[in-house]
Amino acid sequence: MPHQGEIVQEAIKNSGISITRIVEELGITRPTIYRKFKDDTLDAKFVRRIGEIIGHDFAQDFTMPEQSSLSFVSQAPKSYVTPTVTPRVTVSQQPDLDVSQQLMSLQAKYIALLEAYNELLLKVYGPK
């Protein structure tokens, strides 16, 4: 039986949307998403965000236990992306974005920054 990472990878493949577009939307690197494809369990918000990008409801594929909500994050109604593919337009961050989406975006950028830093350290100092 495939694990969650494999299920997400297959859904992305079937959607026809490129990995490049998905990692841009998520604000992560290609190596990060490929590592996530190898994970047995994935974060529910990460899976839900990929589902919004590719227009796929993962609830039918597996159940996603909700993460405990943070006390400082307000729960706003979520809008879902239609399954049609629209051209990617870079827009400056709008103040009306959902707070949890902003946190996920910042987390993804932070992880990408850490990965780039680690790659730079390996280039400069080499492996131990």
C-alpha positions in Angstrom: 0.0 0.0 0.0 1.5 3.4 -0.9 2.3 5.8 1.8 1.2 9.5 1.9 4.2 10.8 0.1 3.7 8.4 -2.8 0.0 9.2 -3.0 0.7 13.0 -3.2 3.4 12.3 -5.8 1.0 10.3 -8.0 -1.7 12.9 -7.7 0.7 15.6 -8.8 1.8 13.5 -11.7 -1.8 12.8 -12.8 -2.7 16.5 -12.5 -0.3 17.6 -15.3 0.9 20.5 -13.3 4.7 20.8 -13.2 6.7 20.3 -10.1 8.4 23.6 -10.8 5.1 25.5 -10.5 4.1 23.6 -7.3 7.4 24.4 -5.6 7.1 28.0 -6.6 3.6 28.2 -5.2 4.7 26.5 -2.0 7.9 28.5 -1.7 10.1 25.4 -1.3 12.9 23.8 -3.3 12.7 20.8 -5.6 14.8 18.7 -3.3 12.4 19.4 -0.4 9.4 18.2 -2.3 11.2 15.1 -3.5 12.1 14.3 0.1 8.5 14.8 1.1 7.5 12.2 -1.5 9.5 9.7 0.5 7.8 10.5 3.8 5.3 8.0 5.2 3.2 10.8 6.8 2.9 14.4 5.7 1.6 17.5 7.4 -2.1 18.0 6.8 -1.7 21.7 5.9 1.1 20.8 3.4 -1.1 18.2 1.7 -4.1 20.5 1.7 -2.1 23.3 0.0 -0.8 20.9 -2.7 -4.5 19.8 -3.2 -5.5 23.4 -3.7 -2.7 24.0 -6.2 -3.5 20.9 -8.3 -7.3 20.9 -7.7 -7.3 17.5 -5.9 -9.1 16.5 -2.8 -6.8 14.2 -0.8 -9.6 13.4 1.7 -10.7 10.7 -0.6 -7.1 9.2 -0.7 -6.3 9.3 3.0 -7.4 11.0 6.2 -5.3 13.9 7.5 -5.5 14.5 11.2 -5.6 18.2 11.9 -2.7 19.7 13.6 -3.4 21.3 17.0 -4.3 24.9 16.3 -2.0 27.6 17.5 -3.5 30.0 20.0 -2.4 33.0 18.0 -3.8 31.8 14.6 -7.4 32.7 14.0 -9.4 30.3 11.9 -10.7 32.1 8.8 -12.8 30.4 6.2 -10.7 28.9 3.5 -11.3 29.5 -0.2 -10.4 26.6 -2.5 -8.7 27.0 -5.9 -10.8 25.8 -8.9 -9.3 22.9 -10.8 -8.5 25.0 -13.9 -4.9 26.0 -14.4 -4.3 29.8 -14.5 -1.0 31.5 -15.4 1.3 32.2 -12.5 1.3 35.9 -11.6 3.6 37.1 -8.8 1.7 39.4 -6.6 3.0 41.2 -3.5 1.8 39.9 -0.2 -1.7 41.1 0.4 -2.9 42.0 3.9 -6.1 40.0 3.5 -4.3 36.6 3.1 -5.2 34.0 5.7 -2.9 34.1 8.7 -2.2 30.4 8.5 -1.3 30.7 4.8 1.2 33.5 5.7 2.7 31.2 8.4 3.0 28.3 6.0 4.6 30.6 3.4 7.1 31.9 5.9 7.9 28.4 7.1 8.5 27.2 3.5 10.8 30.2 2.8 12.7 29.6 6.0 13.2 25.9 5.1 14.4 26.9 1.6 16.8 29.4 3.2 18.2 26.7 5.5 18.7 24.3 2.7 20.5 26.9 0.6 22.7 27.7 3.6 23.5 24.0 4.2 24.4 23.6 0.5 26.7 26.7 0.7 28.4 25.3 3.8 29.0 22.0 2.0 30.5 23.8 -1.0 32.7 26.0 1.1 33.8 23.4 3.8 33.0 20.1 2.1 31.7 17.1 3.9 33.0 16.2 7.4 
